[in-house]
Amino acid sequence: MRHRLYPFLLATSLGLGQPVQAQVVGPLPPPPEPSAAGGPGIHQGRFIGVVVGTAVVYTLTSYLLGKTWYTKRVPFHSFNDNGEWLQMDKIGHATTAYAIGRGEYELFKWSGVNERAAVLTGGLIALLYQTTIEVFDGRSEGWGFSKGDMAANLTGVALFMGQQYGFGEQKVSMRYGWRKSIYPQYRPDLLGRTTRSQLLKDYNGQQYWLSVNVASVLPVGPSFPRWLNLDLGYSGSGMTGGHANPPYFDAAGQEVKFTRYRQFYLSPDISLARLPGINGAGAQPLVSAGQFFKISAPSLEFSPLHGVRFHPLLLPTD
């Protein structure tokens, strides 16, 4: 089903401009600065801004979706789409939920909310966003409420909340990557006509990554770079339809066929907030947004179609 990357992109933008100290990169940050009233705790101006901003974005997003994407309403129903798109949409749901939960957590921490309350608030807001989309789908013609989507949403939220409650940091994060694929030209209405729409619609061009901070999970020495991550990636290719590819014929009348296959990746990455000297004010937007996106780096690909391939920097378009 449509996993709606717009909340994911929203989560990255929500974090822009906040102090780097609020990033989840290691031991818990120091207590918040005194509030305007002179005591420790919530910074009133920031807190009001975060609450109002989140509410406005949620309301506007829900309204615009209802007016543009969900115009044909039907009685609430569910359907099983677990076999579609080589499960890329399910991983997209988990990644989106993770990003929203973590982004909202950082905003509420920045506003002075205590650790446990900020974690819970971030997780609940992520579930609210994602559940709203599922309810819309459940009343939309041609779609339906998906239990698989909701399970993926819960997985993403649980990954964020479990680590933050258990470790006080995100040892493993979820990241999004993209490169332009060759497939939208064969079904532009479904996969997107423009690069902007393909970012959201073309699963062939998307990759999802589990980014593990090596120093957080292994007993490394003091000289080991704390900023080094190791990413495990997943993608699918050859898809021009959800369950199967519909027939397509070229200008000469020859049928064009594509093999649908899974791709697995191994690649180094960087935890921007752990880089020495990155805590300057000018780097805050880059650090905040960068934690949700895969930084292009050399990678190994494993797939049943191509076997093992090495990519020096950018992934191929096939």
N, C-alpha and C positions, 0 to 999 in steps of 0.2 A: 504494500500500500504506500501511498504518498507519505513519506515521513516528515516532510516540511522542514527543510533546512533553515527556513527563515528564523525560527527560534534559536537555532545554533548560532547563526550570524548575529542575532540580537544579543546573545550572551557574550560574544566577543566584544561587541561595542559597549555593552553595559560596564565592562571593566575598564574602559579607556579613561585615563586621567586620574585614576586613584593612586595613592602612594604605593610604591613598590613594597613597602613594609607589610602591606596587606596580602601579598602574594603567599600562596601556600607552598613554601619551598624548604621547610626544615622545622626546627623547633618553633613553638608558638611565639608569635610576636609579643613585644612588651605590652603592658596594659595601655589602653587608649589614653590619649592626652585628655586633660581636663576639659569638661564641657564648658559651654558659654556661661553656665551658672557658677562655675568655679570649682565643682567637684568632679570626681572621676565618674566615668560611665558614658552614657550616650551623648554624642555631640548632636544637639537638637537640630541645628540647621541641616547637617548632613543627613540625619535620619529622616527628617521630613522629605528632603529631596529624593532620597532613595525610595521611600514608600510611595510618594506621589508619582515619581517617574515610572516605577514598576507598574503601578495601577493604570496609568495612562497608556503605556505601551501595550499592556495586556488588553485593555478595553478597545483600543483602536485596532489592534491586530484581530481580535475576535469579530469586531464589526466589519472590517474590510473583508475578512474571509467569508463571512456570512453573505456579503453583498456580491462578491465576485466569484469565489470558487464553489460555493455551496448554494447555488440559486435554485436547483431542482430538489425540493424536499420530499421525502417519503417517510413512512412510519419507521421508527427506530428498529434496526436489525443488525445482525452480525454476520460475518463470513470469515472463512479460513483462507488467508493468503500466505501461509507459511512457506509454500513452495515457490513463491515468485522471486524473480531477480536474483537467484542464487543466494538468497537471504541477505543481500546487500542492504535492503530497506530496513531489516531488523537491526543490523549493526548501526545503521544511520540513526534509528530511533534511540538506541542506547547512548550513542555519542552525543546526540542533541540533548538528551536528558542530563547527561553528565555535565556538559558544558554550561547549561542553564543553572543547574544546582551549584556548581562551583563558582560561576560568575556572580550569582546572587549572594552566596556566602561571603565572598570577598567584599562586596558592596556593603553588606550589613556589618561586617567586622570593621570596615573603614568608618562606619558611622558610630561605632562604639558599642555595638551589641556584643554581649558575652559569647564566648566560643560555642558552647553547646546550643544556645538559642540560635546563633547564626547558622550553624550547620543544619539544624532542623528547619529553619525558615527557608534556606536555600533549597533543600530537598523537597519541601512541600510546594514551593513555587514552581519548581521544575515539573512536578507531577500535575499541578494545576494547568500549566501550559499544555502539556502533552495530552492530558485527559480531555481537555476542551477540544483539541483537534480530533480525538477519537470519537467524541460525542457528535461532533459535526459530521464525521465520516459515517457514523451510524445512522444518520438521517439524510444521507446524500445518495442520490440515484447513481447506481453503478459502483458504489463502494459499500462500506459497512464497518461496524465496530469490529476491531481485530484483537482477539485475546493475545495473539502473538506479538502485536505491537505493544500492548500494555505490559506484557512480560519483559519485553526489551526495554521499555521506559523504566520499569522498576529496577532492572539490572543496572542501567546507567546511574540511577540515583543511589542504589545500594553501593556501587563501587566508590562513589564520592563520599557518601556518609560513613560507610564502614571504615575507610582509611582515615578520615578526619577524626572520627571518634576513637579509633583504635590506635593510631600512630601520631596524630597531631600534624600530619603532613600527607601529601599525595605522592607516595612512592611510585605508583603506576597511574598514568593519565591517559586519556583518550584524545586522539588528534585526527584531524581531517586533512586529506590531501586530494589534489585534483590535477589532471592533465587532460587536454583536449583529445577526444577519441574520434574515430572515423565513422561511427555508427549513426549519429543524428541525421546525416544526409539521407539515410534510408527511411527514417520515420521521424521527420522533423516535428510533427504535431505532438508526438509522444515524448521524444527525447530532447526537444528544444531547437529552435531556429537560430538563436543568438547565443553567444558565449555566456551571457548572463543567465539565460534560461537553462542552458546546458549544465551550469554549475549545480542547479537544483534537480534537474530531471534526468540527466544521463548517468546512470549507475556505472556504465562502462568506464567513465572518466574519473570516478571517485575511488579513493582508497581510505580505509580506516585503520588507524594504528593504535596499538597499545605501546605506550612509551614508558620504559622502565628506567628510573634513575639508578645507575649501577652502584654508586656509592651508598645509596639508601638501602640496598638489599644484599650487598656482599661485604664481607669484612676486608675492605681495601685499606691500604696504608695512607698516611697523611699527605703524601705527594700525589696521590691519584686525583685526577681532575673531577671535582664535584659536579661540574656542569655536563658531564658526558652521560647521555642516555642511549639505550639500545631499544630500537623499535621493532615490533612484530606487526606486519601489515597484512591486510586482506583486501582483495578486490575480485570482481568478476568481469568477464569480457565476452564479446560475441553475442550480446543480448539486444534484440530489437523488439522483444515482447516479454511479458511477465513470466508466464509458464513456458512458452515456446515461441519461436520466431515465426511470424507469418510469412507466407511466400512473397518473394520480391523478384521482379524481373527488370533487367536493364533495358536500355534503348534498343538493343538488338534482339530482345525477346528471350535472352538467356536468364535462367533462374540463378540468382545470387544467394548462396548459402553461407552461413557462418556457424562455426562450432562454438557452443557455449562452454566456458570452462572457468575454473577458479584459479586465482593467483595468490600466492603467499610470498611475503617479502621479509627480508632482514636488512636493517639499515641503522647506522648510527644517527644520533640526533643531539640537539643541544637544549639544555634547560637554561633559557635566557636569564632567568632571575638568579641563577647560581654563578653566572660569569663574573669574574673579578672586575670591580669598577663599573658595573652596569646600573648601579643604584642612583645615578643622576636623574634629576627631574626630567630632562629631555628624553630619557629612555623609557619613561613610564608607559606611554601608549604602546610602544613596540613590545615591551615585556608583557603587558596585560593581554594584548591580542595574540601574541606569538605563542602563548602556552597552549592554544587550542589548534594550532596548525602545524603540520609536518614541514620541517625545514628540508629543502631539497638537499640530498646527500647521496653518495654512492650506495647502491643496494644490490642485493642478490634476490632474484626472482625464482620461485619454484612453481611449476605448473605442469599439468598432465599433457598439455599440447606442446610446449616448448622445452620442457625439462628445466635445466638450470641455466639462467642467463644472468650476466652481470651488466648493470647499468651504471655508467660512471657518474651521472648526475641526474638527468631527467629520465623519467620512464617513457617508453615508446608509446605511440598513439594507437597501437593495435589492441 
